[in-house]
Amino acid sequence: MPSLAKLSACRIFVICIRPQLGRYIERVTIVEKSCEAMRNADKKNLTVILDRIRQAARYLRSKPKGAERRQKYDALSRGLTALQQEPALGRLVCDEYPAMNALDDWLAGEQWDEFARFGVYAQTKLRQEAVQYKVVFFPYLASTWDSLQSVYEAFAKDERFITDIVIIPAHRRAPTGRVSLYEDFLADTDIPHTLYQDYDLAQDQPDIAFVNNPFDQVVEPSFYAANIRRHCKTLVYVPYYGILSGYFSEKRLKVYNQPIQLLADLIIVQSQITAQAYNRHCPGPQGRYLPLGTPKIDACKKKTALAAQNPKREWVEKIAGRPVFLLDSHYDIPSEWRGRLDGGIFYCLLFFLEAILNYFSGRPDLFLIWRPHPLTETALINYTTNPSLYSAFTKLMKLCNSLPNCLIDREDDFHMSFSLSAAMIALSQGSLKYVYLSLGKPVIYFINENEALDGTQRLIPTNDICYVPPHLK
């Protein structure tokens, strides 16, 4: 059986489960036996039931009278009913205690000594029973699965865990109200998962829950952080955006104040520097931030390498050997530029896009791949009152498509663009540029001199990129 400590390929959670989760998960000795291991929650529930039966039987053996006797008798009766409804009971005692079938007769005949002997036997068997811990992953959108995938793979390989994946539907604002976006992106894979409509969090009661989306307002209410926290033993937050930037404007600080940061038992961050930033800016309990790296980098490097081996033929033909720049645009851009242009944030976005496209139209020796944020059009339609903004944006997209040295990347993931490009032009405060930096490629970014965490003009400290804990080197 694989050891937890050796499953370190994901550079995250597995290597820390014993030292960091000791108060949540006891170390378990796997007992070789023919029947499957019992769920940790079932074992705890059986322990409580058996303890109540044992205490009630021991009290009844002292022959109490009146209301006190009736109270203990009823408690024992309820315990027996609960015990007989437990699916783990049969596996627990197997066929080694046939007298178990006489529990109701013992109650009717007030054979309290039999109950005592059964309780000792059952509790002894229960202590020897192997357990498995239920671990559920709640990814948000297909494009964010890479932040949890390597963690899931590590847990799925270990016999001590029962794993499940429940894809959370996303919510977006629209002129007609909120709309739900849901994609079963694992449907065509052999990865077992559960549709969110078929999943009952309150009934499942997982031991560990992994969440990668920090914003409650964009998901189904039943999967708000508070609800998941209510029904799981340990809540772990792994940010889907991978690497958090090294600046802390008022707008950016909200990333540290979402419900998931306040409620999570553990938060996985990419470095000691980011852990220190959480300690300063997150109002939740301290000491929960584990600088183990980000699994998004694991997936990025692997998928980018695969994309390089199988490039899109039509893209390669259009690029024709020219140096490629990747343009990353968000529907938000650094705040210091907004006051210098009329019309606010979206006019600012369009201004920069037009300037960059016009530049490349005059440089046929260079090639541009433009990857707009997937929600740009949604934002322009629903978050503004000026319909001309969306029209202007679509015109820019048509301009890009018309240029012989430009194409628009609307693929589900960004790895093809990452593999074909030599450098990135970043217009946004989004996280994509930090993932790109982890590949060792340069980023051209419109930086605010007040953004740098370490007092330099660097966007983020150089030792905060691709951080690998020393014990994993």
N, C-alpha and C positions, 0 to 999 in steps of 0.2 A: 504494500500500500504506500502511495507517495506521501512524503512528509510535507507538512505545511511549510516548514522553513525552507524547503528546497524548491518550492514552486514559486520562483522569484522572477520568472520571465516577464511578468507584467510590471516590474519595478514599483509595485504598490502593495496594497493591503495584506497580501498573504504573509509577507515576511514579518509583519508586525502583529499578527493576530494573537500570539501568546502574550508578549509583553504589554500590549496596549488594550487587549480585550479581556484580560484576566478576570476582571470583575463582572464580565458579562457571560463569558463562556469558559466553563471549567474544562480542564484537560481531560480527555477521554481515552480509555483503553479499549480498543476494539476487541470484542470477544468473538472468536471464530465460532459460528453456528450456522445451522442450515436456514433458519428463518431470517428475514430481513431485519435490519436495525430499526429500532423504534425512534420515532420523532421525539426530539427533546421536549416539545410541548406536551406530547402524550405522556412521557415519563413523569414530568412534573405534575400533570393532572392526576395520574394514577397514584403518585406519592401522596398527594393531598387527600384523595379519596380513601386510600388504605389507612392513612393515619387517623382520619375521622372514624372509620369503622373500628379500628383497634382501640381508640380512646373510649368510644361509646360502649363497646363490649366489655372493656375492663371495668368501666363504671357500673354497668348493669350486673357484673359478677358480684358486686358488693351488695346486691339486693336492695336498691333504693325503693321508696314507696311514693305513691301519689303522683302529683304533677311532674315531679322530678324524674320519676321512672318513665312516664309517658313521653317526656321531652327527649330523653336519651334513646328510648325505643324508636321513636319517630326518626331521630337522627340516624340511627343505625339502618333503619328501613330505607331512608333516602339514599344513604351511602351504598347499600346493596343495589338499588335500582340504577344509580349512576355507574357502579362498577360493571354491571351486566350490559350496560349500553356502550362500554368502552371497547372499540374494535381491537385495541392492543392487548386486551386481557387474555384472549385465547392464545396468542403467541407467547405471552408472558409465562403462562403456566403450562402451555402445550397440553399434553395429555398425561402429565406426570402427577396430577392431583385430581383424580376423578371425583373425590368427595366434594369438589367445588360445586358440582351440580346440586348438592344438597343444601346450599346456602339458605334457601327459603325455608327448608325444613328445620334448619338450625334456629332460624328466627322464631318459627312457630313453636318449637320445642324449648326455646330459651337455652340453647346449648352454647353458652358464652365461652366455655373452654375451647370448643371447636373453632369458634371465631378467632380466638387468640392464637391457636396453632396455625390456622390458615394465614393470619396476618403476618406471623413471623416468616412463614414459608414464602409468601408472595413478596414481602419486602426484601427478603434475601435475594430472590430471583430478580427483582427489579433493580437492585444495586448492581447486579452482574450484567444487566441488559445493555447491549451496545446502543448508542444513540446517534442520531443524525440531526444536524441543525438545518432548519429551513432558511434558505437565503433567496430573497426575491430582488430582482433588478427591475427598476422602473425607468426605462429610457424614454426620452422625449424627442420625437422625430427621428427619421432615419439618419439624418446628417449628424446626429449626436451619439449614435450608438458606439462610435469608435472610442469614446471616452470611458466606456464600460466593458467593451468586448474582451480585452485581455484579462480583466479582473474576473469576468464570468467564466472564461475558459479555465482559469486556474482553479476556481471553486468547483467547476463541473468535473474536473479530473480527480478530486479528492473524495474518497468514499464517506467521509464524515459529514458531507453536506448534500442536501437535496436542493437543487437549484430550479428556479423558475424565472421567466421573463414576462413581464406584463407591460406592453407598450402603451404609454399614456397618450390619449388624444389631445391635440393642441387646440386652443381657442384663439380666434382672431376677430378683431372688430371689423364690421362691414356696415354699409349704409342701412341695411335691414336689421342690424343688431349683431350679436356674436354668432360666429359660425364655427363649427367643429371641423378640424382637419385630422384625419386618421389614415395612416398607411401601415398595413401589416407588412413591414419590410422584411420580415423573416419567413414569409409564406413560402417562398421558393427555396428555402434552405432546409437542412436537416436538423436545425436547432430547435429543440422543443420549446414551446412558449404557450402562454394562455392569453386568449382574447380578453380585453379589459371588461367586456360585457359579461364574461363568464367567471370573473374573479371576484371573490368575496374577501376583502381584506380583514374584516372583523372576524370572520370564521377561520381564516388561514393563520393569523397571528404569527407571522414569521419571526425567527430569531434575529435575523439581520436583514435590513432593507437598504438597498443602494439607490440613491436618487442623483440625477445629474443636472436637473433644471432648477434654478433658484427662484423662478418667478411664479408664484401661485396664480397670478391673474391670467396666465396663458394656458392653463390646464384645466381639466375636468375637476370640479370642486371635490369630488370624492377622493382625489389624489393630491389634495393640498398637503403641505408638509405637516400641519398639525394633525391631520387625520392619520397619515402614515405613522407619525410618531406615537399616536395613541394606541396603535395596534401592533407595534413591533417592539422587540426587546432592545435592539441597537439600530440606530439610524445613522447611516454613513453618507456623506455628501461628497461626490466627485464632480467638480465643475465640468460641464460639457464644453466650455470655451477654452479648456486647456490651460494656457498660460495667462495669468492676469498681469496687466500692464503695470509698470512701475510708477505710475502717477496717481494722485489722489485728489482730483478736483471734487467739488461738491457733488457733481453729477455721478462721478465714478464711485464715490463713497457709498452710494445706495447699494452697490453690489455686495457690500459687507453687512448690510442691514436687512436682508430678506429673511422671511420666516425660516427657511431651511438652515441658514447660518446660525440662527438663534436656537434652533431646536435640535440640531444634529449632535450626536454623541462624538462623532469623529468627522473631521474635514480633511480631505487629502489635498495637499498643496505641493507645488513643484520644487520648493526650495526653502531654506531657512529664512531667506529674506522675505518671502511671501508669508511664511508663518509669523514672522515678526509684525508684518503689516496687518495681519488678521488680529493679532494680539492688541495692536494699537487701535484699530478702527471698528472691530466687531464687538458689540456690547454683550455678547453671550459669554458663557463661562470660558475661562482661559485654559490653556493646556490641551485643547482638543485638536490642534492642528499638526498633522503629521507630514513632514517634508519628504515625501517618498517619490517625487516625480509625478508626471502626468501620463496616464496610459494613452492619451490622445497622440502623444509623440510616438509611442510604440506602433500604433496603427498607421500613423502618417508615414513613417519610414518604410514600413513593410508594403503598404499599398502604393506609395510613390515608386518604389523599386519595381513592383509588378507592372505599374503603368508604363514605366520606361522600357520594360521588356516587350510590351504590347501596345505601342502608341496608336492612336487613331490615324488611319491612313489618310483620310481627307484633310486632317489638320496638318500632318507632316507635309503633304503635297502643297498646301497653301503657304505654309511657313517657308518652304524652299530654302532651308539652310540659314535663314537670317537670324540674328540675335533676337530672342523673345523676351518681352517684358509682360508681366502679369499685373493687370490693373485690378486692385481690390477696392470696390466702392461699397459703402454702407449707406443707409438712408439717414445716417447721422455722421457728422464730421467734427473735428476739433472745435470747441466752442470759441476759441480766440479769433477765428476767422469770421464768425457770423456778424459781428458788429461792423465789419468793414464793407459789407455788401448789403444792398437793399433787398428786402423781401424775405429775410430770415433764412432758416436752415435749409430748406429745399431749393431756394434760389442759389444758395451757396453751393450745394451739391451739383446742380446743373452747370453752374459757372465753371467749376473745376473740370467736370467731365468734358464740356465743350472745348476748353482750352487744351486738354490733353489729346483729345481726338484730332483737333486741328493740327497740333504739333506732329502727330504720327502721320497725318495725311501728307505732310511735306517731307517725310523721312521714309521713302520707299525701301531704304536699306535696313530698316528695323521692322519688327513685327510686334503687334500688341494683341494679347488675349485679355479680354475684359470679362471679369466675373462679378456682376452686380449681386449685392445681397439678395437672397431669394425673396425677402419681404419688401423690397423697394417699391414695387408696383402697388402692393397692398397698402403700404404707408402713404404713397402719393394719392391714392384714391380715397382712403378712409380718414387720414389724419390731417388733411388740408381742405380748405374751402375754395381753393382756386383750381378749377379743372384744367387750366392751361399748363399747370405743372406736369401733370401726367402726359399731356400731349407733347410737351417739350422733351420729356424723357424718352418717349417712344421715337421721336424724331432723331434723337442722338443714337438710339439703338439701330435705327435704319441707316444712319450715317456710318456707324461702325461696320455693319454688315455689307455696306456698299464698297468699303475700302478693300483693295487687294491685299493689304498688309494688316488686317484686323479681323478678329472673329470674337463672338460672344460665347462664353462658356455657361451653358445652362444644364450641365450634367448634375447628377445627384450628389456627387462628391467632387472635391477639388484636386484630386491626386494626379489626374492627367495634366492639368494646367501646371501643377507643381513640377512635374517631371520634365515638361517641355520648356519651361521658362528658365532664364538665367538670373532674373532679378524681379522684384515686386515693386510696384508703385502703390502705396497705401494712402487712401483718402479718409480712412475711418478710424474710429476708436475701437473697432472690433478686434477680436483676438486672432484672426487668421494670420496676420503678419508675424505674430510671435511663434506660431507653429511653423511658418515658412522659415524663420530664422534658425529653427532647430535643424534644418537641412544644411546649414552652412552657406546659404545664399543671401545676398544683400537685399535690403529693403530701403527704398526711397520714401521718406515719410515727412509730412509737413508737421514738424514738431514744435510744440510750445516750450519756450525756455524754462517754464516753471513745472514741467511735467516730470523731470528726471528725479527718481527716488534718491539717488546718491549724490545730488548736488552737481553732477556733470551734465554735459549735453547729450549723454547717451539716453536713449529711450528707456531702456531698462539696464541694470547692471549686467556686465558681460557674464558674470558668474551665476546669473539667474536664468540663463538659457541652457536647456538640456541638462539640468542639474541631475546628477546621479549620486545618491548617498554613498559615502565612502565604503560601507560594508558590502555594496553591490558591485564595486569596480573590480 
